[in-house]
Amino acid sequence: MLTTLRAALPGRGDAMPANTLTRAATIEADHLGRYAHVCGFPLSNRVPATFPHVLAHPLFLELLASSPFSAVGVVHVGNRIVQHRPLELGEELELRVSAGPFAAHRRGRTFDFVSQAYVDGELVWEGFSTMLKRGGGDDTLPREEPAPEPPVTAHWRVADDTGRRYAAVSGDHNPIHLHGLAAKAFGFPRAIAHGMWTKARCLAALRVPDAFEIDVKFRKPVLLPSSVTFGEADGVFAVHGHLEGSVNVNGGT
């Protein structure tokens, strides 16, 4: 995989780095096939809409390394993807990633990683990962209530090694997803699944058009191993008690 990184300047003050990082990446058959297998997608030349997020992950880490705070305690709480057209195996992408401003939250502060993927100068994909830096929150802010969940349509068994398998294809080796002892140090009874694995597993269960928007909120972690239930109706879906999301079929047009 071809990778070029433009170095970020060390973060200072009370804001995320203002620069935009870029990466050139080719969608390779072996990487795509391993990702599809872990997340439940069929093997195809068409790229799942969650896959560019994996390609952009090294740039997220670089921006975090340049942030004005430690990355410890940063939690992924939401993710929105806009696919303007399908991506195909072998396409060469130019990825651009930047960080948005801080916003107040009941449990700390949030900011977005804003990602864009271009092919020959055409914007084909966008991603918005909302991150929460816990601590010093404003508990006077209104509490966001979960949306009603659709009825259960499937039962999934999430294996004990899901975190390790997803880390191998995503590059996200946060130890809370890999080892029970590390997860316990952060207050979890055992290792937890990556939020983006859960979103990808939901996308694999949905039928979506060529251009769409898919938006999720991560409510609670999925413990490993565990059994979970999935539901979908009228563009709204949920891993019950863990993730809620929606699909807008006009989002990419």
N, C-alpha and C positions, 0 to 999 in steps of 0.2 A: 504494500500500500504506500503510495507516494504521500509524504507528509512534509509540509513546509510551515513553520511557525514564525510569526513576527513577534518579537519579544515584547512583553508588557513592562511598563515601568512600575517599580514598587509602589504599592498603594500608600496614600497618606491621607490623614484627616478623617472626615466622617462621611465619605462617599466612596462608592465603588469606582474602580478605574474607568476613565472616560474613553479610553482608546478601543478600537475595534481590532480583534484578532482575526486572521484568515488562515485557512487551511485548504490545500488542494487534496482531494481524495477520489480514488477510483472505486466504484462499487464492484467488488471482486466476488467471484462465484463461491469460493470456499468459505469466506467470511459470511456471506449472505446465507449460504446453506446451513451453516452451524447456527446462526442466529434464528433462522426459520424453525429449525428443529427444536431449539430450546423454548421458543415462544409459541409454538403450535401452529405456525403458518404452513400452508402447502408449499412445496418446492415449485418455484416459478421464476421466470425472467423479470416479473414485475416486483418491485421493491416495496415491502411494507412501509407505511407512512411513519412508523416509529423508528425505522432504521437510521435515517440521517441524524437523529438525536445521538445515537451511538458514535457516529463519525465525528460529531461536534464535541464529544465528551472531553478530549484532551484540552480544548480551548476553555471549557468551563473550569477545569482544574487550574489552568494558568491564570485565569482571572481571579479565582479564589486565592491563589498564592499571592496575588498583588492587592488583595483587599485590606482594609484597615483593621481587620479582626481575624482571629483564629477561625479556621474552617470547622473546628470542633463545635458541634451543636447546631450546625446548619442543616435544616430539614427541607426536603422537597415536598411541598404541600399542594401543588397544582401544576397542570401541564396542558397547554393548548397547542394543537398542531393544525396548520392550514396547508393542505395539499392543493396546488393549483393545477397540476397534471401528474399522472403517474411517472415515477422514475423507473428506469430499466437497468438491468444488469449490464455492467460495462460502461455506464455513463460516467464522465468525469465531472466532478462537482467542485465549485468554489464555495467554501463555507465561510461565512462571516458571523462572528459572535461578539456581542457587546453586553454590558450590564446596565440595567435600568436604574432609576433612582430608588432610594429607600422610601417605604411607606409604613405608617404606623400600623401596629397589629396588637391584639389583646395580649399576645404572648411574646412580643418582641418587635422586630422590624422585618418587612419583606422587601425583596427586590426580584427582578426578573432577569434571567439569562435570555437574551433575544438572539435567535439564530436564523440565518437565511441561507438557502442553498440556491446557487445559480448554475445553469448549464448554458454555455456559450452566451453569457450575458443576460439570459432569461431567468427571472425569479420563478422557481418551480415549487419551492417549499419554504415554510416558515414554522418556527417553534418558539414557544414562550414558556419557560420553566420558572415557576414561582417558588422562590426559596425563602424560608423563614430562619432568621437568626434569632434564636431564643434568648430572652433576658431583657429586662427593662421595658416590658410591654405596657400598654395603656388599657387597663381593664374597664375604663369607662366607655370604650367603643362597643357598639352593639354586637352581640354574638350572632354569628351566621348559622342559621338553622339548616340541617340537612334537608335535601329535597325528598319527597316521597319516592320510595324505591319501587321499581316495577316487579311484577310477580316472578318467582323463580322459574327459570326455564332449563337450567343445567346444574349439575353438581360436579365440582372439580376437586381432585386430590392433588395437593401441592406437595411435592416430594421434599425430603430433608435436604437434598443436594441442589435444590433449585437456585439458591443464592450463589453457590460456587460455580454452577454451570452458566448462569447468566453473567457473572463476573468475567468468566473466561472469554465470552464473546462481546462484552460491552466495554471492558476496561475499567469498570467501576468496582474496585476492590475494597470498598468500605467494609471494615471487619464486622460490623453489626449484621451484615448479610451472610457472613462466611462462618462465623464461630459463635457458639452459644456463650462462651465466657466473655467475649468482647461485647456481645449484645447485652448481657446481664450488667456490665459496667455502666451501660446507658439506660438501665431500668427496664429492659425487656426480659421476659422469662426465658427466651431462647432466640436464636437467629431469626431475622425477618426477611421477607422477600423484598427485592427492589420494587419501588413504586412503578418504574417504567417497564419492568417485566409484567406486572399486573395489568398495566394499560395495554401493552402489546398483546397479552393473552386475551383481553377483551376484544381488541380490534380483530384478532384472528377469528373470533366467533361472530363478527358482524359482517353484513353485506353492505358495502359502501360503493359509491360511484367513483368515477375518475377524479373528480374535484369535490372536496368536502372539507369540513372543519370538525375536529374532534376535541372536546374539552373535558378534562376530568379534574376532580378534587380528591386527594388522598386523605381519607377520614381517619382510618386506623390501620396499623400495620397488619400484614398477613404473616402469622407465625409459621415457622418451618419445623416439622411438617404440620400440615393442617388440611382440613376439608372445608371448602367454601362453596357458596352458592352464587350463581350468576343469573341475572334477569335482564331482559331487553324487551321494550315495547315502544313503538312510535318514536324512535330516535333517542329514547332515554334508556340508559343501561346502568347496572350496578353490580359490583361484587358486594353482596349484602353485608352492611356494617363496616366495610373497608373502603370502598371506592364508589363514587357516583360520577356519572358522565353523560354527555349528550353528543349527538352527531347532527350537524347542520349540513344538508346536502348541497346548499348553495354557498357554503363557506369558501370554496376555492374558485368561484367564478367571478 
